Amino acid sequence: MSKLAKHCIKVDEYYRMPKIYDYDDYDRCVAQAPQVPAEDAVYCVARTIIKPDQESSLWRLIENFTNDTKRHFRHDHLDRGICIERCRQLVNSLDVHTAEELYVDKFAISFPYIMHEDVFHNVSDDRARYGRLINICQNYALRQQYNLSGYTEIEYCTGPNRSTPIDGLDISFLVIAGLIVLLVISSTWYDRYTRKQLDNEHYKKDLPCRKTMVLTSFSLVRNWYRLVSRSKDQLNEDLKFFQAIRFFTFCLVVVGHCGDLFTATSFANTQDREAEYYNPLGHILINGSIIVQSFFEMSGFLLSIHFCTTQAKMKRISWAAILVTVGYRYIRLTPAYAFVLLLHATWLPKLQDGPLWPRGAEVERNLCRRNWWTNLLYVNNYVNADEPCLQQAWYLACDYQLFTVGLIILVAVTKYKKFAVHIFSVSGVLAILIPAFVVYFNHFDGVFLVTLQAERFIYWFDEMYHKIYIPFHTNIGCYVGGIVYGYLYYRIRTSDNKGNRSGFLKFLWYMTVPCGMLTLMMSMIFYSNNFEKPSIWISLFFPLHKNAWALFGAIVLYGIIYNYNRFIKSVVNFPLFVPLGRLTYCAYICHVFFLKNFFYGTRDIPHFSNVTMYTKVISVIVASYILGAIVALTLEFPISALQKHLLSHQLEKISKPEPPKENNNELSPPSA
């Protein structure tokens, strides 16, 4: 039985509706370029809105099916790729009266249906030149096949004569890349020149001269050993499994992003995607965006451990330490991030062409040139968030802001130890109340709804995405949970507590994965029902449901730390995960580049299936780690080394070192 039976619509009725995605053959169109005038060697992508017609049984079917906006596409909103020469020939074959009848003026449209004009080049000129032509051409097809009509508006046009010219910024990227290569070669040669030992131990140890260490910071061999080396202190060894969790979490994030990009570009079997919304198991993938909370919890946990370890060596911690630490983090993270951002703003659009390429690459280029500063100031989740550059980088901004808030909480707890419980409690209550108020006053549902219509624009026009998904103040819960858990773990560890290995806790540990899956499937109730809003229970359900992830994460971490299952502990401690975990940051900032290439570079309309989905996922992960390793070895690790050698004494100026004690527990922070 077809999946469509669950939609209360018959298969033949579904296929009566127009295809959502339909494109002329791009290569055949541009192959005609030498035979037609240059201005007509054009391929345009447009959006069509079907005009309501209550006398049409097909329109009533479309309207009724589309009204379930939480689980269905808008079937009155169509994506079309049109070859101008084919369209012109068709319209020229019509008599003037027929052509005039086919033209439909714009009517009232109650939903966002097209990308902003200013994110593309020359859209107004193309609309003036080809808008009427395409409108008539598309209505001819609608009338012939469906006896419907609609308003069609050009989103952008492309063609063989419309390549983006090379400018000064493009050249600057090549110059910067060349300088980095030269710096790496020079530093690697100097490192080899200063080597006194014949084996590789030279590259694994800091040299006594700070000047020499600065000059060897970009050494490729030395940074390779920084990547693959294993820490010798016990705390790092105990928490080594974090690198595996980082890697697996990144893989799950890529799965979610690939699912989004299928809908944002095009695919043929839209009915199968809609059917997933009726399948409880399908909601594990649909609502998988909550997995990013695992990143926030891990960040909070490691920040807490790092802070407590550093604080144990200091006599006091100053409030000024917050500014210095935030500055250190900025210096370490930003150069690699800025380099990838510059790549998107320059050479990305020149790598491919095709019917969808401008939507992925040209838009990225223009928005990165316009809004780069919001990314580099880590405010892109608040400022111009509806015109994003490296859209998935909202997480970096959110994490940076949460890092700052986390530091404030930890410094406060350190300076006012007797109020530690009160400070953590107030933070936890705020983490629940703030998103609850946002949900209540905006009449939102109890979970972040991943709707197919919102995915078509990658959430650009989705109110819930902007107000509840990407701001840091609505994501603080799991981060604070990670801080509290890290604080407790540090205190337990320094007291040599062996951990609770009771049967009940082990049972809870084994139940976290099925409970996590049930939590994701529970979201289905908000897709299946339209509850009356605003509602207090819905407002409280949202943060409690979201922050349950912190509880699950804490239980999982506890069980791994205290070795509840030896096989799982051996898997997550596998040595290969150490470098993979360390490369996760650079892989994350690079994966958007490959999402653009693998999805927007397509010529055909693909079939959405598990095979095509996970083939793309694996391709993106592998490619992201390759480019991420290059960026890490040539920028992230060298900058981190320079920071260590040049700025390591800054923190000591605002914190008085504590005299060494007998049997002092020397703990170094976990690898970040």
N, C-alpha and C positions, 0 to 999 in steps of 0.2 A: 504494500500500500504506500502511496506517495506521501512524503512528508507534508505536502500541501493540505492533506485531509485535516490536519490539526489546525489549519488556518480558517476552517469553516468556508473554504472556497475550493471549487473544483479545479482540476488541472487545466482543463480547456478554458475555463473562465480566466484563470491567471494569465494564460498566454494570449488572451484577447487584448490585454492591456499592452500599451506600447512598451518596448524595451527601454529601460532606464539609460543604458549606455549603448550608443550606436555611432560608429565612426566610419567615414569613407576611408578607402585604402590610401594611406599617406604616401607611400612610396610610388604608387601609380600616379597619384596627383602631382607630386613634384617632378616625376619623370617627364611630364608634359611641359615643364618650364621652358625648354628651348623653343617650343612651338607656339607659345602664347606671349602676349606682352608682359614685360617684367612686373607691371603692377598687378597682373592677374595670376601670376605664378604663386598663389597664396592658398594656404589651408587655414581655415578658421574653426575655432572651437567655440560653441555657443551653448546657451542654456535656454530651454524651451519650457514655458509654463502653459499648460493646457487650459483653454478658456472654458469656464463652467457652462454646461449645457444640460439642463435638467430634463430636456426631452430625449436625451440620448441614454439608453440603458447602459452603454459602456461607460459613459461619464459617471453615472450613478454608482456603478461598480467600483470605478477608480476612487471616487469620493469616499465611499463607505470603507474601502480597504485602507485608504490613506489616513482616515481619521484615527486609526490606532498608531499614533505617531511614536509611541514608545517601542514598538516591535516591528514596524514596517517602514519601508522607504516611502517617500512621497512619490507616488506613481503619476502625479500630475507635474512633476519636475524632472525634465529629461536633459541628459548631456548628449550633445551632438557634435560630431566632427565633420565639417563640410568642405569639400574641394570647390573652390570658387569657380574654376573653369567648367566643371561638370554642372554646377548650379546655374551658371550663366547660360550654358547651352540649353538647359531645361527651360529656363524662364523665357529665352528667346523663341522657343518653340510654341509658347502660349500666345494667344491673342491678348490684346491690351485689356479688354474687359475682364477676361478670366484672371489675369494677373492682378488687376485691381481688386477683384473680389477675394482673392486669396490673402491679400495683405491684411494683417490684424494690428491695430494700434495697441499700445501698452494700456493695460487695465490695472485695477487695484490688486496688488499682490501683498498678502499679509505675512509673508515669511521671507527671510534672507534667501536669495536665490542665485547670487552671482558675486564673484570676488570684486573687491574695489578696483575701479578703473585705473587708479594711479599706481598700482603695483606692477603694471605692464607698460610697455612702450607703445606710443602712437595708437592707443585704443580708440580715442575719439575720432581720429582720421579714418580708421578702418570701419568704424560704425557708420560714419558719414558716407563712405564709399561703397561698403558692401552690406550694410544693415538691412536695407529694404530688399535687396536681392535674396539674402539668406532667409528673411522672414517669409517671402513668397515661396521660396524653394522648399522650406521645411513644412509649410502649410499644405503644399501640394502633396507631400508624402503623407501627412496626417489625414488629409481628406481621402486620398486614394486607399489607404490601408485601414483607417479607423473611423472615417467620417467625423473627425474632430478637427478643431483648429486651435491655434495657440499663438502666444506672443514669444518671439525668439529674439534674444539679444546676444550680440557677440561679446565673448569674454576676452579673447585675444586672437590674434592671427599670427601665423608663422610661415616660413617658407625658405627655400634655398638661398634667396637673396637678402635674408634678414638676419644674418649672423651678427653677433655683438662685436663691435670693433675693440681692438686692444687699446687700453688707455694707460695713463700713468700709474694708477693703482695696480693694474695687472703687472706692469713692469716692476713695481715695488715689491710685489710678492716674490717674483723670481730673484730679485736682488737679495731680499731677506733670506730666502731659502739657500741661495748661493753662499751667503755669509755664514749661515749656520753650518753648512757642509764644510766650508773652509775652516771654521773654528773647530769642528769635530776632528778633522784631519790633523790640524796643527796640534791640538791638545793630545790626541792619541800618539802622534809622533814624539812629542815632548815627554809624555809619560813613559814611552818605551825608551827614550834616550836617558831618562833618569833612573831606569831600572838597574839595580845593583845585583839583584838575585836572578838566577837563570830560570827559576820556576815562576809560576803565576801568583805566588804569595805577595809579590810586590803590588799587584793590582787590588788585592783584597784588604790591604791595610792602609790606614791613614799615614802619611809621611810626616816626619817631625817638623818640617818647615811649612808654615801656613802659606807662604807665597807659592811654594811648589804645589800645594794642594789646590790653590785657586787656579793655577795654570793648568792643572790636570782635571779640572772639574768636568770638562767636555770630552774627556777621553772615552772613546767608545768601549774599549776593553774594560776599563774600570767601572763604567756604568752597567756593563753587562753583568759583572760580578755583583754589583749592587742589586741588580734585578733577581739573580738566581741564588744569592747567598741566603743562608739560614741564620737567624739570630741565635746567639748562644745563651742568652739569659732565660731563666725559667718561665717568666711571665709570657714572653713572646712565644715560647714553645707551647705553653698551655693554651694560648689563644690562636695558634697557627691555623686552626680550622676556620677562622673568620675569612681567610682568603678563599676557601672553597665556597662558603656561603655567599661571598661577594660575587664570585663567578656565576654561580647558579642563579642568583637574583638578577644579575645582568642579562642572562640568557632568557629569563622569564619576561623581563622588560622588553627585550627585542621581539619576543613572541607577540606581545600586546601591540607594539608599534607596527609590526608587519600586518596584523589584523586591521589596524586603522588605515594603513596605506592601501590595502586592497580596495577598500570602499572609497577612499579619496581619489583613486585613479579610475579603475574600471574593472569589472568582471562580469561574466556572462550569466551565471546561474544565481541571480539575486534571490530566487525563491528559497534556495538552500540556506542562505545566510539568514533570511527572515525566519526560517523554520527553527534555527538554533535558539531563538528567543522563547520558543515553546518547550524546549528541552531543558530540564533542570541541570543536566551535566553541561549543557552549552553555556550556562551562566558562570561556570568556573573560568572560562576564557573571556566571556563578555565583561565580567566584573573583575578581571584579573588586574586592573589598574591599581587595586589596593596593595599589590605586591611592593609598590614603591615605598610603602610604610616600613618595610623591612630594612631598606636602605637608611631611612631616618632613624630607626631604632638602633641599628649598628653604629651609625655615626655618633649618636648620643652616648652609647655604651663606651665606645673607644675614647671619646672626648673625656668622659668621666674618669676612665682608667688612666689616661694620659695625665689629666689634671691632678688626680690624687697621687700618682707616682711622682710627679714634679714637685707638688706641694710638700710631700714627705721630706724632700731634701732642702726645703726652704724654711727659714724662721718665720717669715710672714709673706703674705701675698697682697700686693697693692691693687687698687682698682685700675691703676694704669696698666697693669698686666693684660687687661682685656684689650686695650688699644694695640699694644705691642703684639699680642698673640693673633689678633684679627689681621694686623698688618703682615705678619709672617705668613699667614695662610693665603693672603691675597698675592703675595710675591711668589709663593710656591705654585699656586694653581693657575694664575692668569696668563703667563707667557704661552703655555701650550694651548690654552683655550683661545687666546687672541690669534695664534697662528692658524688654527683650524677655521676660526671665524673669517680671517682674511682670505683663506682658500675659497670659502663659500662666496665671498663678495667679489671674487675675481675670476678664477679659472673654472669653477664648477659649470657655468652655462656653456662653456666652449667644448665640453667633453663629448656631448651627444646632441642629437636633434630628434624630432619626432612630434607627433600630435600633442602629447602631454608634457613634453619637456619644458616648455616655457612656464607651465603652471608649477612645476617643481623647482626648476633651476633659475629662471629669470626672476621669478618672484623672490626667491631666496637672495639672489644677488642684490636686487633693488632694496629689499628691506634690511639686509645686513649693512648696506651702505648708508641707509637712513637711520637705523636704530642700533648701530654697533655699540654706542656708548651705554645704552641700557644694559647690555650684556656685560660689559666690562666693569660696570658699577654694581653688578649683581642686583638690579632692580627690575629686570625684564619680566618678572612675574606680576608686577604692578604697573609699570610704565610702558605704554604702547604694547600691551600684551595681545591686542587684537591685530598687530602687525609684527609678528615675531620673526626674529632671526635665530636660526637653530632652535626651533620651537621646543624641542625636548630639553633644552637648557634651562627651562623654567625650574627644573629640579635643582640645578646648581645654585641659582639665586636663592631658592627657598632654603636649601641646606646651609648656605652661607649665612643667611639671616638667623636660622635656628641655631647655628654654631655660636653666633654672637649672644643670643638670648641664653643659650646653655652655659656659656662662660659667666654671664652675669649671675645666674642661679648658683653656680658652683663657687664663685668668689664670695657670694653672700653666705652660702652655707659654711664656707671655711672661716669667714670673719665672725660669724654669729652662730657658732656651733650649737649652742643650747636651743636655737630656734630652727635647727635643721629640719625637723619633722614638720614644723609649721610652714616653712618655705616650700618644701616639696609638696605639702598638701594643698597650699594655695595655688601652686603651679598646676597641679593635677586638676583642681576644680576649674580653673580658668581654661584649661585645655578642653574641658567638656562644655562649659557654658558659652565660650566664644562661638564655636561652630554651631551650637544649638540655637543661639540668637540669630545667626546668619540664616540658618535654615528656616527658622520660624518667620522672620520678618520678610523673607523673600518668597515664602510659600513654596519651598523646595520639597522634594521627596526625601525619604529616609536614607537613600544611597545616591551616589553619583551615577546618574543615568547615562549609559553609553548608548545613545540612539544612533541609528544608521544615518539619519539626516544630518546630525551634528558631525559624524565622521566624514561625510562628504566634503566638508570644509575644514577638517581636522580641528573642530571645536572653535574655530575663529569667532563664530557668531553665537556660541553657546553660553548663556548667562551663568549657568551652574558651574561651568568650567572656570570662568573668570572669577567668580565670587566665592567658590567653595573648594575647588580642586587645586589651584596653583598658589593661592596666597599662603604665606608662612603661618599666619595667625590661625588658620583652620587646619594646619598640619602639625601643630605643636605637641599633640598628645603622645604619639609614639616616640618622638624625640625625647620628651621629658621622661617617658617610661624607660628609655634606654639609659638616660643619665642616672635615674634612681637605681636601676638594676646594676649599672657599672659601679656606682658608689657602694652599694651593698656587697657586691662581689669583691671589691677591693678590701673592704673591712673583714669579710669572711676569710679571704685568702691570707691576709696578714695575721689573722689569728690562728692559722693552721687548721681551720675547720675542714674536716674531710667531706662535708656535704651530707645531705639527707638522702639515703638510698632506700627509703621505705617503699613497700609494694604499691601503696596508693600513688605516690609521686611517679613511680615508673609507669603505672597505668595511665596517669595523666599525660606523661611524655609520649607514650605510644598513641594516644588519642588525639594529639594536636593536629596531625595531618588530616585525618577524617573530619575533625571539628572545623579546621580551616576551610575545607572544601564545602562543608555544610553551611558555613558562614557566607561563602560566596554564593551558593545556591539559594540561600535565604533571600537574597536581593531580588529574586524573581517576583516576590509578592508586589513590589512596587512597579514592575513592568506590567503585571496582570491586572492591577487595580488602580483606580483613580480615587485615592482617599481624600476626604475633605481637608483642606488646608486653609490657614495655618493650624497646626496641631501640636500640642505640647509633647505627646508621645512620639510623634514623628521627629520632632526637633531633638529630643533626647536620644532616640534610637540612632540617629546619624552618628554622633560622636562615640556612643558606646559600641556600636557595630564596628566603626573604623578603628577605635582604640583597642578592641579585642585582639587585634593583630599584635599589639605590644605584649599582651599577656601570653598569647601563643608563642611569640618569639622568645620571651623570657624563659618559658618552660623548655623550649627546644634547646636554647643555649645552656641552660642549667644541666639538662640531661647529657649533652655532649661534653661539657666541661667535666662532669663527674662520671663519665664513661658508663652510661646506662646500657649502651650496646656497643660492644667492641668492634663489630664489623663496620658499623656506621662510622665510628670514631676513626677506624683505620682508613676508610674511604675518604673522609673529609680532611684527613691529615696526609693524604697522598702528596708527595713532594711537588708534583707538577702544578698543583693548585697555588703554590706560593707565588711564582711569577705571574700566573694568570690573575690572581687576586690583586697583585700590585699594579697590573696593567689595566685594571677595570676602569679607572678614571679616564685614562686616555682613550680606551676603547669606547667608552660612553660618549665622549665628545666627538669621536670620529664616526660613530655608527650612523648619524644622520646623513653624512656624506654618501654612504652606501645605500641607505634607504632611498635617497633621491635617485641614485643611479639605477638601482635594481627595479624600482617601481615606475618612476616617471619616464624612464628610457624605453619603455615597451612600445611596440608597434601594434600588436594585436590585443584583442580583449581576451584575457585569460579566463580559465575555468577555476573557480575557487574550490579547493579541496585540501585535505590534510597533507597530501603529497606535495602539491605546489606551495602550500603555506610553509611547511617545515623545510622544504628545499631552500626557499628564500631566507628563512630564519638562519639556517646553518651557513648559507653564503654570507649573510650580513655579519654574523658573529665571527667567522674566520677572517673575513676581509677587515673588519674593525680591529681585531687583535693584531693583524699584520701592520696596518697603518698606525695603530695605537702604540705598538712596540717601537716603531720608528720615531714617533713624536716623543715618547717617554725617554728613549735613550739619547735623543739629541736636544731635548728641551726640558722636560719635567725633572728628570734626575739631575742633570747638570745645574739647573737653577736651584734645586733643593740643596745640592752640595755647596754651591756658592753662598747660599743663604747661611748654611751651617758654619762655613769658614769665615765669613765676613761679619755676620750679625749675631753670632752665638753669645756674645757677652752683653747684648742689650737687655735681656731679661734680668740678668744679675744686677743691673743698675737700679731696678725697681723692686727687687726681692733680695733680702739679706740671706746669704747661705747659712744653713745650720751647721755647726761644727760636727764632724763625723763622730758617730757613736760606735761603741763596741757592738758587733753583730748587727750592724745596721743593714736592713733589708734593701739591697740595691736593686731597684726595679726600673727597667727602662720602658718607655711607652711602646705599645704594640705597633707593628708596622702599619702605616696609614695607607 
